[in-house]
Amino acid sequence: MSHAPGPDLIAIPGPSPVPARVLNAAHRASPDIYGEALAQVNLQVMAQLKRLAGTSAHLAPYIGNGHAGWEAVGANLFDRGDLALVLTSGHFGRSWAEMLEGLGVIVERLDFANLPPDPARLAARLAADPEGRIRAVMLCQTDTASATMADIPAIRAAMGDHGALLVVDAIASLGCAPMRMDDWGVDVLIAASQKGLMCLPGTVFVWFSDKAAAQGATGLTSPWWDWHGRAGAGALWRFWGGTPPVQQIFALSEALTMILDEEGLESVWSRHDRLARAVWAAGEAWAAGGSGIRLSVTDPAARAASVTALTLPGADALRAWVARECGVTLGVGLGAPDPAGALRIAHMGHCNAGVLLGTLGAIEAGLVALDIPHGPGALEAAAASIARSA
Ligand SMILES: *Cc1c(COP(=O)(O)O)cnc(C)c1O
């Protein structure tokens, strides 16, 4: 008999759980979109988003998903035939590189398999580009498939005085892990509403520095994608290139108030770090004794704060079991060498110790039910990790 009826637990890395407060904030009839009240809320959200990213730079919002953010960056930064250096650490970085190629950008990849970029390799490549052909260095702070965390300050340092722009996809990490765009010298940053921002899917944000802004439009910059008009908008419709996503603006306002003004950004980062460590403690316990289970990223410093990837024989059957019997949805083994034998546990955005321990407990039950070999003590280890870091 299933134990699933009751609240669903969604532990997938996006769309992440949306707090009831945020849903309720969106649940309203559209006001006058030419009225002052909505324009003010929009301006306040733009200011909150700059605080979230640690920047006083420019911000262009778009209606769209993360892929739309990728396209926005491509269309504003490059002309056909320009050279971009993409540091790939998994499925998302590789998809981004393909999308840029589709726009006509020449893409060179430095591939790090499913591990974070090595700054030394980047430095060596840039040293071999004295004429400055490489226009931008691009990477995911967290590649959501490999569940890695790049060291952005180390990447910036490795760029030395090469003139390339530093472009970071923080879609799976903004609002989960530290990001100090201005202090770290990030030129362009992308994040979408449905991950660490705890909102509905449908909006994406591109922050860009004065240096990135200074180059002006390129041959790829069509009017709708042009970030200058949006970032400098005086009228509400210009921010969004047409009708604003009214209900989403209210949802964003609520979510960003929760993150920035109620819990506080540093506390939000700390919560993600502490929850991640509890998952890693469980994963290490399951891995004991040569069970065949292992955390996909070995070095804790290279692991994401918002999602953990596990190699786990029988993962597909386990995911089906915990969904059917416990009402818990886990992430698929996207981009793993054997996707059917891998899964991902998200601890992204609206997540706390109760939800996380419930998710881990459901996995433990599934391992037992399906006779999947696993080391003992995972739940005790996770609980102890939570207790120690409370
Ligand atoms: C989810 C994600 C994307 C893609 O976002 P969509 O909204 O699915 O288009 C891109 N990059 C990263 C790092 C992501 O996590």
The ligand as an SDF file (V2000), in Angstrom:
LIG
                    3D

 15 15  0  0  0  0  0  0  0  0999 V2000
   17.9370   25.1660  -15.5290 C   0  0  0  0  0  0  0  0  0  0  0  0
   19.2070   25.6810  -16.0740 C   0  0  0  0  0  0  0  0  0  0  0  0
   19.3000   26.2270  -17.3690 C   0  0  0  0  0  0  0  0  0  0  0  0
   18.1580   26.2240  -18.3200 C   0  0  0  0  0  0  0  0  0  0  0  0
   17.0520   26.8740  -17.8540 O   0  0  0  0  0  0  0  0  0  0  0  0
   15.6270   26.6360  -18.5600 P   0  0  0  0  0  0  0  0  0  0  0  0
   14.7210   27.4920  -17.7490 O   0  0  0  0  0  0  0  0  0  0  0  0
   15.3390   25.1810  -18.4470 O   0  0  0  0  0  0  0  0  0  0  0  0
   15.7340   27.0820  -19.9690 O   0  0  0  0  0  0  0  0  0  0  0  0
   20.5100   26.7460  -17.7550 C   0  0  0  0  0  0  0  0  0  0  0  0
   21.5790   26.7360  -16.9610 N   0  0  0  0  0  0  0  0  0  0  0  0
   21.5470   26.1970  -15.7350 C   0  0  0  0  0  0  0  0  0  0  0  0
   22.7780   26.2000  -14.8980 C   0  0  0  0  0  0  0  0  0  0  0  0
   20.3570   25.6550  -15.2460 C   0  0  0  0  0  0  0  0  0  0  0  0
   20.3030   25.1040  -14.0310 O   0  0  0  0  0  0  0  0  0  0  0  0
  1  2  1  0
  2  3  1  0
  2 14  2  0
  3  4  1  0
  3 10  2  0
  4  5  1  0
  5  6  1  0
  6  7  2  0
  6  8  1  0
  6  9  1  0
 10 11  1  0
 11 12  2  0
 12 13  1  0
 12 14  1  0
 14 15  1  0
M  END
$$$$
